[in-house]
Amino acid sequence: MSGVIVSMRRTLLSCTSLVRNGLLGSALAALLPAAPAEAADLVDTLSTLLDFNRQELAVLATALALLGFSVVAAILLMRTRVRTAKNEARLRARIGELQLQADRFGALLFAEPQILISWPAGDNRAQISGDISMVLPRDSSPQRVLAFGTWLPPEPALQMDHAVDALRDRGDGFQLTLTTAHGHTLEAIGRAIGGQAIVRIRELSGLRRDLAETNLRYKALSDETEMLRGFATAAPWPIWAKGENGALAYANPAYVRATEAASITDAQERKLELLDSADRTAMERGLKEAANFTSRLPIVIGGERRIYDVRAVNVGGGNVGVAIDASEADALSSALVRMAEAHRRTLDQLSSGVAVFDGQRRLAFYNDSYRQLWDLDRTFLDANPDDSSVLDKLRAARKLPEQPDFRAWKAKLHEAYRAVEAAKDTWYLPDGRALSVVTTPNPEGGVTYLFDDVTESLELARRFDGMIRVQRETLDSLAEGVAVFGSNGRAQLFNPAFVRMWKLSADAMRDEPHIQTVEGWCHQLFDDAIVWRQIREAVTSIESRADIPLKLERKDGSVLDGMIRPLHDGATMLTFQDITDTENVERALRERNEALEAADQMKVDFVHHVSYELRSPLTTIIGFAHFLSDPSTGPLTPKQAEYLDYVTKSTNALLALTNNILDLATIDAGAMKLELGPVDVSKTIELAAEGLQDRLATDRIRLKVEIAPDVGSFTGDEKRVVQVLYNLLANAVGFSPPDSTVGISARRTERSVVFTVTDSGPGIPADMKDKVFNWFESRSQGSRHRGAGLGLSLVRSFVELHGGNIRVDSIVGRGTVVICDFPTDQAAHRDAAE
């Protein structure tokens, strides 16, 4: 015992270093009682008995505690292992039982073909088991079962998708009866079990399949019945059904309204009928004889008589009927018949031959022009021959174009019966005619042939083409530049002269450039923006189209005379003519004319000035001459008196000439005023003749005066009228030979007084008639008194101032007749404006 204690002590001493500073306290705290006093007493007792100090005693206590714990742990471990072995044996037995149960359930579950799909909680990948060959080929992947659209029609596949989504998201179970794309009937059941979504798909057979198919048929029939009831309710036509006993079993709202019933029950109770008794009897008879009845009958609904198509059929033991409003259809049918008749009458009036063949290729209609065109017998056409027979008859009569293969040609022609669009062809007949043939397929089947004799049209077209070629050649040969622009502003036609005139490219013009492009090309020669804008507006405008003349002075010094001329088809023609030479000549002539006019004006101004300056000294000379001839100034010798007489006559003639010049100058300046008043015709002639008495006596000329009794007087300037008559008589006396007669006459017309002066002188040549009234125009041939050539100028001016006119009729060698017309009505003073 002591040896053991010594060993334990040695061991404890060797461990003292491990338990110092805290380990001893911990061990004692764990092994010793909680009360401090008792713990202290116990430690002291043990230290005395074992001869240990406190530290060694603590180590001993720790070792004993560890040893006790190990022993207890070993005992517990052995008990746990025994208990675990028993549980393992029991669980193994349970697993075997569950495996047998699972095998039995699997055998039971897959005793019939089916597919199980499960989605564990929190897992999106489905686990698929079962016979997938029910819905997919055997070599397909099981996951393809989830693609319901591959083995189900679209609507069931969508329904299955929605049911599976609801099962997985919310745990909503479902049971569906499906029909695959191959016609197999399946049942799909979805449930949420044990946190999993499970779908079971199995093929129905036997009683279950019959029940499912019956349910499907029932649902389909129910849906169809609801649709038919909804249609019948919404239909605007009266619809009814009668039972086997003829009583009203069903009626839609339209029937109720038509029979003016309050409701369907009211119509049944009151036995209201839509048709009258005669029509009902006819309908019942038709149903008994043929099991159906169809007729168009008049029915009064709401006080209005309308036409209805009534149809009834036997259904089961009763019958069903419907009345469809055909009033509009009847009216349209009648209108269509009338329109067809009108079309037939219209086609009969056409000059074009028309033949209509029906779907069986038999002649259904022809007009008289068709018969006359082919010279066919009416009896033959009225027999409704087929298309081939008509063509064979025409070919036998040599009225069709010669064909190397007539059968192939006819087959090609008959392709129109299968065509969808019209076709056009031209036949050249043996008799020289040309026919335009249009074949038009009819919507209801058949073909319409339209024949037009285009022989004259083709001839006219050939002539027109010839004329166009001639016009083109003519246009190309013109020196005038011509271009035609269409309504779209593009060049359509031009000639070489236009290209040369504007230095353009013929190839560029053939590309139909726009007027703005042509304008840009022409700016190098003419860049007036205003003129080009005027040309552009005329070409592109659709309103206010009129001829517009142009005159272009170009940069190269040339001058073009242009014209913008709108054409009837909306196009516009531009023409340009180079008038540079003409313009230069005209400019030279204009300048020369202006120079001549200036010289003439200078001459007139000079004469006016000289005449005015001569009048003052002439007046002085005449005055002194009269003074010297007065006896109070003293006697004159005969020679002095003769000289003074010469002076007086010469100054008087010069004064008269000066006065004439001044009068003409006054008239030419527009300053002459007429002193209007009553003019006595007889007195005026007398005053004019009085100044010519000496010349008449000297030349032995007799003056013959003829005045109409009713001539009376007229309004005018008496002094100027006398001056006119004096100058005319003086001119006649001057050109008349001795011992001849000069005549003057006066007569009144409705609006004027006419003076006529005649002589028997040499006459006036034709080339001088227009010049006798010009200033200073004097002729010495046949005249004994050559004047200054101003008398007749004054005559015309004074007559025109009165609003009259003067004319000369003369024949060379037979004398001259001068006629003056003075208007009788002078409303106001006339200004010498002309």
Beta strands, then each sheet from edge to edge (+ up, - down):
strand 1: 114-119
strand 2: 127-130
strand 3: 174-179
strand 4: 185-193
strand 5: 196-203
strand 6: 239-242
strand 7: 248-251
strand 8: 292-301
strand 9: 304-315
strand 10: 318-325
strand 11: 353-357
strand 12: 363-366
strand 13: 423-428
strand 14: 434-441
strand 15: 447-453
strand 16: 481-485
strand 17: 491-494
strand 18: 548-553
strand 19: 559-566
strand 20: 572-578
strand 21: 677-680
strand 22: 702-707
strand 23: 713-716
strand 24: 741-748
strand 25: 752-759
strand 26: 805-811
strand 27: 815-823
sheet 1: 2+ 1- 5+ 4- 3+
sheet 2: 7+ 6- 10+ 9- 8+
sheet 3: 12+ 11- 15+ 14- 13+
sheet 4: 17+ 16- 20+ 19- 18+
sheet 5: 21+ 23-
sheet 6: 22+ 24+ 25- 27+ 26-
end
